[in-house]
């Protein structure tokens, strides 16, 4: 049996350098945006009133995110629309955080170098923008429709439970 999780060349598994927020800031500027560095190391900038945030997390992973504030009454339609987006877009993650009434769209990739981030950046912007558009369309279908909302909410809870066990092989 072949063990696909072991590598004879352990150096292949490590990134040669870790991407810094300074490098991300520079690349985003080169792309024509006006980013700013946040206290937590993230880099953010606006496009047509929407704030995009890019940052690094565990060992070479980079994320691009959009955060939205939700009204309390919009929580259920937002959850349903977010699930629709997650099922429709392979690369996007959506999260509705009811406690602080926010919605997060996130796309992530392994980008340990500035070259990898440069390749990821424009694709991430496109994925985020497309998923937000799909979310808005679906959200407006659910918004204010009580009968649909109740039925779909029950289905959404069942769907969420079934999706909670999914795994991703890399």
LOMI-929883 format. One record per residue (C-alpha): x, y, z; chain; residue number from 1; residue in three letters. Coordinates in nm, 2 decimals, m for minus. Layout:
% residues N
<r><c1>X</c1><c2>Y</c2><c3>Z</c3><chain>A</chain><resi>NUM</resi><resn>ALA</resn></r>
...
***
This chain:
% residues 170
<r><c1>0.00</c1><c2>0.00</c2><c3>0.00</c3><chain>A</chain><resi>1</resi><resn>UNK</resn></r>
<r><c1>0.12</c1><c2>0.35</c2><c3>m0.09</c3><chain>A</chain><resi>2</resi><resn>UNK</resn></r>
<r><c1>0.12</c1><c2>0.61</c2><c3>0.18</c3><chain>A</chain><resi>3</resi><resn>UNK</resn></r>
<r><c1>0.04</c1><c2>0.94</c2><c3>0.01</c3><chain>A</chain><resi>4</resi><resn>UNK</resn></r>
<r><c1>0.10</c1><c2>1.14</c2><c3>0.32</c3><chain>A</chain><resi>5</resi><resn>UNK</resn></r>
<r><c1>0.47</c1><c2>1.07</c2><c3>0.35</c3><chain>A</chain><resi>6</resi><resn>UNK</resn></r>
<r><c1>0.73</c1><c2>1.23</c2><c3>0.14</c3><chain>A</chain><resi>7</resi><resn>UNK</resn></r>
<r><c1>1.10</c1><c2>1.13</c2><c3>0.10</c3><chain>A</chain><resi>8</resi><resn>UNK</resn></r>
<r><c1>1.19</c1><c2>1.49</c2><c3>0.04</c3><chain>A</chain><resi>9</resi><resn>UNK</resn></r>
<r><c1>1.06</c1><c2>1.67</c2><c3>0.35</c3><chain>A</chain><resi>10</resi><resn>UNK</resn></r>
<r><c1>1.19</c1><c2>2.01</c2><c3>0.21</c3><chain>A</chain><resi>11</resi><resn>UNK</resn></r>
<r><c1>0.92</c1><c2>1.99</c2><c3>m0.06</c3><chain>A</chain><resi>12</resi><resn>UNK</resn></r>
<r><c1>0.65</c1><c2>2.02</c2><c3>0.20</c3><chain>A</chain><resi>13</resi><resn>UNK</resn></r>
<r><c1>0.78</c1><c2>2.35</c2><c3>0.34</c3><chain>A</chain><resi>14</resi><resn>UNK</resn></r>
<r><c1>0.75</c1><c2>2.68</c2><c3>0.18</c3><chain>A</chain><resi>15</resi><resn>UNK</resn></r>
<r><c1>1.08</c1><c2>2.85</c2><c3>0.11</c3><chain>A</chain><resi>16</resi><resn>UNK</resn></r>
<r><c1>0.97</c1><c2>3.18</c2><c3>0.26</c3><chain>A</chain><resi>17</resi><resn>UNK</resn></r>
<r><c1>0.67</c1><c2>3.31</c2><c3>0.45</c3><chain>A</chain><resi>18</resi><resn>UNK</resn></r>
<r><c1>0.46</c1><c2>3.58</c2><c3>0.28</c3><chain>A</chain><resi>19</resi><resn>UNK</resn></r>
<r><c1>0.46</c1><c2>3.90</c2><c3>0.48</c3><chain>A</chain><resi>20</resi><resn>UNK</resn></r>
<r><c1>0.19</c1><c2>4.17</c2><c3>0.51</c3><chain>A</chain><resi>21</resi><resn>UNK</resn></r>
<r><c1>0.44</c1><c2>4.41</c2><c3>0.37</c3><chain>A</chain><resi>22</resi><resn>UNK</resn></r>
<r><c1>0.47</c1><c2>4.20</c2><c3>0.05</c3><chain>A</chain><resi>23</resi><resn>UNK</resn></r>
<r><c1>0.09</c1><c2>4.17</c2><c3>0.02</c3><chain>A</chain><resi>24</resi><resn>UNK</resn></r>
<r><c1>0.07</c1><c2>4.55</c2><c3>0.06</c3><chain>A</chain><resi>25</resi><resn>UNK</resn></r>
<r><c1>0.32</c1><c2>4.60</c2><c3>m0.22</c3><chain>A</chain><resi>26</resi><resn>UNK</resn></r>
<r><c1>0.15</c1><c2>4.36</c2><c3>m0.46</c3><chain>A</chain><resi>27</resi><resn>UNK</resn></r>
<r><c1>m0.19</c1><c2>4.50</c2><c3>m0.40</c3><chain>A</chain><resi>28</resi><resn>UNK</resn></r>
<r><c1>m0.05</c1><c2>4.85</c2><c3>m0.47</c3><chain>A</chain><resi>29</resi><resn>UNK</resn></r>
<r><c1>0.10</c1><c2>4.73</c2><c3>m0.79</c3><chain>A</chain><resi>30</resi><resn>UNK</resn></r>
<r><c1>m0.24</c1><c2>4.60</c2><c3>m0.89</c3><chain>A</chain><resi>31</resi><resn>UNK</resn></r>
<r><c1>m0.37</c1><c2>4.96</c2><c3>m0.87</c3><chain>A</chain><resi>32</resi><resn>UNK</resn></r>
<r><c1>m0.55</c1><c2>4.96</c2><c3>m0.53</c3><chain>A</chain><resi>33</resi><resn>UNK</resn></r>
<r><c1>m0.49</c1><c2>5.17</c2><c3>m0.22</c3><chain>A</chain><resi>34</resi><resn>UNK</resn></r>
<r><c1>m0.44</c1><c2>4.92</c2><c3>0.06</c3><chain>A</chain><resi>35</resi><resn>UNK</resn></r>
<r><c1>m0.37</c1><c2>5.00</c2><c3>0.43</c3><chain>A</chain><resi>36</resi><resn>UNK</resn></r>
<r><c1>m0.21</c1><c2>4.78</c2><c3>0.69</c3><chain>A</chain><resi>37</resi><resn>UNK</resn></r>
<r><c1>m0.42</c1><c2>4.69</c2><c3>0.99</c3><chain>A</chain><resi>38</resi><resn>UNK</resn></r>
<r><c1>m0.29</c1><c2>4.64</c2><c3>1.34</c3><chain>A</chain><resi>39</resi><resn>UNK</resn></r>
<r><c1>m0.34</c1><c2>4.26</c2><c3>1.32</c3><chain>A</chain><resi>40</resi><resn>UNK</resn></r>
<r><c1>m0.13</c1><c2>4.23</c2><c3>1.01</c3><chain>A</chain><resi>41</resi><resn>UNK</resn></r>
<r><c1>m0.41</c1><c2>4.21</c2><c3>0.76</c3><chain>A</chain><resi>42</resi><resn>UNK</resn></r>
<r><c1>m0.42</c1><c2>4.43</c2><c3>0.45</c3><chain>A</chain><resi>43</resi><resn>UNK</resn></r>
<r><c1>m0.74</c1><c2>4.60</c2><c3>0.35</c3><chain>A</chain><resi>44</resi><resn>UNK</resn></r>
<r><c1>m0.87</c1><c2>4.82</c2><c3>0.07</c3><chain>A</chain><resi>45</resi><resn>UNK</resn></r>
<r><c1>m1.20</c1><c2>4.93</c2><c3>m0.09</c3><chain>A</chain><resi>46</resi><resn>UNK</resn></r>
<r><c1>m1.35</c1><c2>4.86</c2><c3>m0.43</c3><chain>A</chain><resi>47</resi><resn>UNK</resn></r>
<r><c1>m1.68</c1><c2>5.05</c2><c3>m0.49</c3><chain>A</chain><resi>48</resi><resn>UNK</resn></r>
<r><c1>m1.75</c1><c2>5.08</c2><c3>m0.12</c3><chain>A</chain><resi>49</resi><resn>UNK</resn></r>
<r><c1>m1.68</c1><c2>4.72</c2><c3>m0.03</c3><chain>A</chain><resi>50</resi><resn>UNK</resn></r>
<r><c1>m1.38</c1><c2>4.65</c2><c3>0.19</c3><chain>A</chain><resi>51</resi><resn>UNK</resn></r>
<r><c1>m1.16</c1><c2>4.35</c2><c3>0.09</c3><chain>A</chain><resi>52</resi><resn>UNK</resn></r>
<r><c1>m0.92</c1><c2>4.21</c2><c3>0.35</c3><chain>A</chain><resi>53</resi><resn>UNK</resn></r>
<r><c1>m0.63</c1><c2>3.99</c2><c3>0.28</c3><chain>A</chain><resi>54</resi><resn>UNK</resn></r>
<r><c1>m0.41</c1><c2>3.82</c2><c3>0.55</c3><chain>A</chain><resi>55</resi><resn>UNK</resn></r>
<r><c1>m0.20</c1><c2>3.52</c2><c3>0.63</c3><chain>A</chain><resi>56</resi><resn>UNK</resn></r>
<r><c1>m0.28</c1><c2>3.24</c2><c3>0.86</c3><chain>A</chain><resi>57</resi><resn>UNK</resn></r>
<r><c1>m0.13</c1><c2>2.90</c2><c3>0.95</c3><chain>A</chain><resi>58</resi><resn>UNK</resn></r>
<r><c1>0.19</c1><c2>2.82</c2><c3>0.76</c3><chain>A</chain><resi>59</resi><resn>UNK</resn></r>
<r><c1>0.17</c1><c2>2.98</c2><c3>0.43</c3><chain>A</chain><resi>60</resi><resn>UNK</resn></r>
<r><c1>m0.21</c1><c2>3.00</c2><c3>0.39</c3><chain>A</chain><resi>61</resi><resn>UNK</resn></r>
<r><c1>m0.35</c1><c2>3.33</c2><c3>0.27</c3><chain>A</chain><resi>62</resi><resn>UNK</resn></r>
<r><c1>m0.71</c1><c2>3.44</c2><c3>0.28</c3><chain>A</chain><resi>63</resi><resn>UNK</resn></r>
<r><c1>m0.92</c1><c2>3.71</c2><c3>0.11</c3><chain>A</chain><resi>64</resi><resn>UNK</resn></r>
<r><c1>m1.24</c1><c2>3.81</c2><c3>0.30</c3><chain>A</chain><resi>65</resi><resn>UNK</resn></r>
<r><c1>m1.53</c1><c2>4.05</c2><c3>0.28</c3><chain>A</chain><resi>66</resi><resn>UNK</resn></r>
<r><c1>m1.72</c1><c2>4.13</c2><c3>0.61</c3><chain>A</chain><resi>67</resi><resn>UNK</resn></r>
<r><c1>m2.08</c1><c2>4.25</c2><c3>0.62</c3><chain>A</chain><resi>68</resi><resn>UNK</resn></r>
<r><c1>m2.28</c1><c2>4.37</c2><c3>0.91</c3><chain>A</chain><resi>69</resi><resn>UNK</resn></r>
<r><c1>m2.63</c1><c2>4.21</c2><c3>0.93</c3><chain>A</chain><resi>70</resi><resn>UNK</resn></r>
<r><c1>m2.94</c1><c2>4.34</c2><c3>1.08</c3><chain>A</chain><resi>71</resi><resn>UNK</resn></r>
<r><c1>m3.09</c1><c2>4.09</c2><c3>1.34</c3><chain>A</chain><resi>72</resi><resn>UNK</resn></r>
<r><c1>m3.40</c1><c2>4.03</c2><c3>1.12</c3><chain>A</chain><resi>73</resi><resn>UNK</resn></r>
<r><c1>m3.18</c1><c2>3.95</c2><c3>0.82</c3><chain>A</chain><resi>74</resi><resn>UNK</resn></r>
<r><c1>m3.01</c1><c2>3.65</c2><c3>0.99</c3><chain>A</chain><resi>75</resi><resn>UNK</resn></r>
<r><c1>m3.22</c1><c2>3.37</c2><c3>0.85</c3><chain>A</chain><resi>76</resi><resn>UNK</resn></r>
<r><c1>m3.24</c1><c2>3.50</c2><c3>0.49</c3><chain>A</chain><resi>77</resi><resn>UNK</resn></r>
<r><c1>m2.86</c1><c2>3.55</c2><c3>0.51</c3><chain>A</chain><resi>78</resi><resn>UNK</resn></r>
<r><c1>m2.80</c1><c2>3.20</c2><c3>0.63</c3><chain>A</chain><resi>79</resi><resn>UNK</resn></r>
<r><c1>m3.00</c1><c2>3.05</c2><c3>0.35</c3><chain>A</chain><resi>80</resi><resn>UNK</resn></r>
<r><c1>m2.84</c1><c2>3.27</c2><c3>0.09</c3><chain>A</chain><resi>81</resi><resn>UNK</resn></r>
<r><c1>m2.50</c1><c2>3.19</c2><c3>0.23</c3><chain>A</chain><resi>82</resi><resn>UNK</resn></r>
<r><c1>m2.56</c1><c2>2.82</c2><c3>0.21</c3><chain>A</chain><resi>83</resi><resn>UNK</resn></r>
<r><c1>m2.67</c1><c2>2.86</c2><c3>m0.15</c3><chain>A</chain><resi>84</resi><resn>UNK</resn></r>
<r><c1>m2.34</c1><c2>3.04</c2><c3>m0.23</c3><chain>A</chain><resi>85</resi><resn>UNK</resn></r>
<r><c1>m2.13</c1><c2>2.78</c2><c3>m0.05</c3><chain>A</chain><resi>86</resi><resn>UNK</resn></r>
<r><c1>m2.30</c1><c2>2.50</c2><c3>m0.25</c3><chain>A</chain><resi>87</resi><resn>UNK</resn></r>
<r><c1>m2.26</c1><c2>2.69</c2><c3>m0.58</c3><chain>A</chain><resi>88</resi><resn>UNK</resn></r>
<r><c1>m1.90</c1><c2>2.81</c2><c3>m0.55</c3><chain>A</chain><resi>89</resi><resn>UNK</resn></r>
<r><c1>m1.64</c1><c2>2.55</c2><c3>m0.47</c3><chain>A</chain><resi>90</resi><resn>UNK</resn></r>
<r><c1>m1.37</c1><c2>2.79</c2><c3>m0.35</c3><chain>A</chain><resi>91</resi><resn>UNK</resn></r>
<r><c1>m1.58</c1><c2>3.01</c2><c3>m0.12</c3><chain>A</chain><resi>92</resi><resn>UNK</resn></r>
<r><c1>m1.66</c1><c2>2.98</c2><c3>0.25</c3><chain>A</chain><resi>93</resi><resn>UNK</resn></r>
<r><c1>m1.94</c1><c2>3.17</c2><c3>0.40</c3><chain>A</chain><resi>94</resi><resn>UNK</resn></r>
<r><c1>m2.01</c1><c2>3.22</c2><c3>0.77</c3><chain>A</chain><resi>95</resi><resn>UNK</resn></r>
<r><c1>m2.29</c1><c2>3.39</c2><c3>0.94</c3><chain>A</chain><resi>96</resi><resn>UNK</resn></r>
<r><c1>m2.19</c1><c2>3.50</c2><c3>1.29</c3><chain>A</chain><resi>97</resi><resn>UNK</resn></r>
<r><c1>m2.52</c1><c2>3.56</c2><c3>1.48</c3><chain>A</chain><resi>98</resi><resn>UNK</resn></r>
<r><c1>m2.37</c1><c2>3.69</c2><c3>1.80</c3><chain>A</chain><resi>99</resi><resn>UNK</resn></r>
<r><c1>m2.20</c1><c2>4.00</c2><c3>1.64</c3><chain>A</chain><resi>100</resi><resn>UNK</resn></r>
<r><c1>m2.45</c1><c2>4.00</c2><c3>1.35</c3><chain>A</chain><resi>101</resi><resn>UNK</resn></r>
<r><c1>m2.19</c1><c2>3.97</c2><c3>1.07</c3><chain>A</chain><resi>102</resi><resn>UNK</resn></r>
<r><c1>m2.15</c1><c2>3.77</c2><c3>0.75</c3><chain>A</chain><resi>103</resi><resn>UNK</resn></r>
<r><c1>m1.80</c1><c2>3.67</c2><c3>0.62</c3><chain>A</chain><resi>104</resi><resn>UNK</resn></r>
<r><c1>m1.71</c1><c2>3.56</c2><c3>0.27</c3><chain>A</chain><resi>105</resi><resn>UNK</resn></r>
<r><c1>m1.37</c1><c2>3.39</c2><c3>0.26</c3><chain>A</chain><resi>106</resi><resn>UNK</resn></r>
<r><c1>m1.15</c1><c2>3.23</c2><c3>0.00</c3><chain>A</chain><resi>107</resi><resn>UNK</resn></r>
<r><c1>m0.82</c1><c2>3.07</c2><c3>0.10</c3><chain>A</chain><resi>108</resi><resn>UNK</resn></r>
<r><c1>m0.51</c1><c2>2.92</c2><c3>m0.07</c3><chain>A</chain><resi>109</resi><resn>UNK</resn></r>
<r><c1>m0.16</c1><c2>2.80</c2><c3>0.01</c3><chain>A</chain><resi>110</resi><resn>UNK</resn></r>
<r><c1>0.05</c1><c2>3.10</c2><c3>m0.09</c3><chain>A</chain><resi>111</resi><resn>UNK</resn></r>
<r><c1>0.38</c1><c2>3.09</c2><c3>0.09</c3><chain>A</chain><resi>112</resi><resn>UNK</resn></r>
<r><c1>0.56</c1><c2>3.32</c2><c3>m0.16</c3><chain>A</chain><resi>113</resi><resn>UNK</resn></r>
<r><c1>0.48</c1><c2>3.66</c2><c3>m0.31</c3><chain>A</chain><resi>114</resi><resn>UNK</resn></r>
<r><c1>0.47</c1><c2>3.50</c2><c3>m0.66</c3><chain>A</chain><resi>115</resi><resn>UNK</resn></r>
<r><c1>0.20</c1><c2>3.26</c2><c3>m0.54</c3><chain>A</chain><resi>116</resi><resn>UNK</resn></r>
<r><c1>0.00</c1><c2>3.54</c2><c3>m0.38</c3><chain>A</chain><resi>117</resi><resn>UNK</resn></r>
<r><c1>0.02</c1><c2>3.75</c2><c3>m0.69</c3><chain>A</chain><resi>118</resi><resn>UNK</resn></r>
<r><c1>m0.14</c1><c2>3.46</c2><c3>m0.89</c3><chain>A</chain><resi>119</resi><resn>UNK</resn></r>
<r><c1>m0.40</c1><c2>3.41</c2><c3>m0.62</c3><chain>A</chain><resi>120</resi><resn>UNK</resn></r>
<r><c1>m0.50</c1><c2>3.77</c2><c3>m0.57</c3><chain>A</chain><resi>121</resi><resn>UNK</resn></r>
<r><c1>m0.70</c1><c2>3.85</c2><c3>m0.88</c3><chain>A</chain><resi>122</resi><resn>UNK</resn></r>
<r><c1>m0.87</c1><c2>3.51</c2><c3>m0.88</c3><chain>A</chain><resi>123</resi><resn>UNK</resn></r>
<r><c1>m0.97</c1><c2>3.57</c2><c3>m0.52</c3><chain>A</chain><resi>124</resi><resn>UNK</resn></r>
<r><c1>m1.11</c1><c2>3.91</c2><c3>m0.60</c3><chain>A</chain><resi>125</resi><resn>UNK</resn></r>
<r><c1>m1.32</c1><c2>3.76</c2><c3>m0.88</c3><chain>A</chain><resi>126</resi><resn>UNK</resn></r>
<r><c1>m1.45</c1><c2>3.47</c2><c3>m0.66</c3><chain>A</chain><resi>127</resi><resn>UNK</resn></r>
<r><c1>m1.54</c1><c2>3.71</c2><c3>m0.38</c3><chain>A</chain><resi>128</resi><resn>UNK</resn></r>
<r><c1>m1.72</c1><c2>3.95</c2><c3>m0.60</c3><chain>A</chain><resi>129</resi><resn>UNK</resn></r>
<r><c1>m1.91</c1><c2>3.67</c2><c3>m0.79</c3><chain>A</chain><resi>130</resi><resn>UNK</resn></r>
<r><c1>m2.01</c1><c2>3.50</c2><c3>m0.46</c3><chain>A</chain><resi>131</resi><resn>UNK</resn></r>
<r><c1>m2.14</c1><c2>3.83</c2><c3>m0.31</c3><chain>A</chain><resi>132</resi><resn>UNK</resn></r>
<r><c1>m2.34</c1><c2>3.89</c2><c3>m0.62</c3><chain>A</chain><resi>133</resi><resn>UNK</resn></r>
<r><c1>m2.50</c1><c2>3.55</c2><c3>m0.60</c3><chain>A</chain><resi>134</resi><resn>UNK</resn></r>
<r><c1>m2.56</c1><c2>3.60</c2><c3>m0.23</c3><chain>A</chain><resi>135</resi><resn>UNK</resn></r>
<r><c1>m2.74</c1><c2>3.93</c2><c3>m0.29</c3><chain>A</chain><resi>136</resi><resn>UNK</resn></r>
<r><c1>m2.97</c1><c2>3.77</c2><c3>m0.56</c3><chain>A</chain><resi>137</resi><resn>UNK</resn></r>
<r><c1>m3.06</c1><c2>3.47</c2><c3>m0.33</c3><chain>A</chain><resi>138</resi><resn>UNK</resn></r>
<r><c1>m3.09</c1><c2>3.69</c2><c3>m0.02</c3><chain>A</chain><resi>139</resi><resn>UNK</resn></r>
<r><c1>m3.36</c1><c2>3.91</c2><c3>m0.19</c3><chain>A</chain><resi>140</resi><resn>UNK</resn></r>
<r><c1>m3.55</c1><c2>3.59</c2><c3>m0.28</c3><chain>A</chain><resi>141</resi><resn>UNK</resn></r>
<r><c1>m3.57</c1><c2>3.49</c2><c3>0.09</c3><chain>A</chain><resi>142</resi><resn>UNK</resn></r>
<r><c1>m3.60</c1><c2>3.84</c2><c3>0.24</c3><chain>A</chain><resi>143</resi><resn>UNK</resn></r>
<r><c1>m3.95</c1><c2>3.90</c2><c3>0.38</c3><chain>A</chain><resi>144</resi><resn>UNK</resn></r>
<r><c1>m4.10</c1><c2>3.57</c2><c3>0.26</c3><chain>A</chain><resi>145</resi><resn>UNK</resn></r>
<r><c1>m4.22</c1><c2>3.42</c2><c3>0.59</c3><chain>A</chain><resi>146</resi><resn>UNK</resn></r>
<r><c1>m4.36</c1><c2>3.09</c2><c3>0.46</c3><chain>A</chain><resi>147</resi><resn>UNK</resn></r>
<r><c1>m4.05</c1><c2>3.03</c2><c3>0.25</c3><chain>A</chain><resi>148</resi><resn>UNK</resn></r>
<r><c1>m3.83</c1><c2>3.14</c2><c3>0.53</c3><chain>A</chain><resi>149</resi><resn>UNK</resn></r>
<r><c1>m3.97</c1><c2>2.90</c2><c3>0.78</c3><chain>A</chain><resi>150</resi><resn>UNK</resn></r>
<r><c1>m3.96</c1><c2>2.60</c2><c3>0.54</c3><chain>A</chain><resi>151</resi><resn>UNK</resn></r>
<r><c1>m3.61</c1><c2>2.68</c2><c3>0.42</c3><chain>A</chain><resi>152</resi><resn>UNK</resn></r>
<r><c1>m3.48</c1><c2>2.74</c2><c3>0.76</c3><chain>A</chain><resi>153</resi><resn>UNK</resn></r>
<r><c1>m3.57</c1><c2>2.39</c2><c3>0.87</c3><chain>A</chain><resi>154</resi><resn>UNK</resn></r>
<r><c1>m3.41</c1><c2>2.26</c2><c3>0.56</c3><chain>A</chain><resi>155</resi><resn>UNK</resn></r>
<r><c1>m3.10</c1><c2>2.48</c2><c3>0.61</c3><chain>A</chain><resi>156</resi><resn>UNK</resn></r>
<r><c1>m3.05</c1><c2>2.34</c2><c3>0.96</c3><chain>A</chain><resi>157</resi><resn>UNK</resn></r>
<r><c1>m3.07</c1><c2>1.98</c2><c3>0.82</c3><chain>A</chain><resi>158</resi><resn>UNK</resn></r>
<r><c1>m2.83</c1><c2>2.08</c2><c3>0.54</c3><chain>A</chain><resi>159</resi><resn>UNK</resn></r>
<r><c1>m2.59</c1><c2>2.24</c2><c3>0.78</c3><chain>A</chain><resi>160</resi><resn>UNK</resn></r>
<r><c1>m2.58</c1><c2>1.93</c2><c3>0.99</c3><chain>A</chain><resi>161</resi><resn>UNK</resn></r>
<r><c1>m2.51</c1><c2>1.71</c2><c3>0.69</c3><chain>A</chain><resi>162</resi><resn>UNK</resn></r>
<r><c1>m2.23</c1><c2>1.94</c2><c3>0.56</c3><chain>A</chain><resi>163</resi><resn>UNK</resn></r>
<r><c1>m2.06</c1><c2>1.97</c2><c3>0.90</c3><chain>A</chain><resi>164</resi><resn>UNK</resn></r>
<r><c1>m1.89</c1><c2>1.64</c2><c3>0.85</c3><chain>A</chain><resi>165</resi><resn>UNK</resn></r>
<r><c1>m1.74</c1><c2>1.71</c2><c3>0.50</c3><chain>A</chain><resi>166</resi><resn>UNK</resn></r>
<r><c1>m1.36</c1><c2>1.69</c2><c3>0.46</c3><chain>A</chain><resi>167</resi><resn>UNK</resn></r>
<r><c1>m1.13</c1><c2>1.82</c2><c3>0.20</c3><chain>A</chain><resi>168</resi><resn>UNK</resn></r>
<r><c1>m0.83</c1><c2>1.63</c2><c3>0.07</c3><chain>A</chain><resi>169</resi><resn>UNK</resn></r>
<r><c1>m0.53</c1><c2>1.84</c2><c3>m0.04</c3><chain>A</chain><resi>170</resi><resn>UNK</resn></r>
***
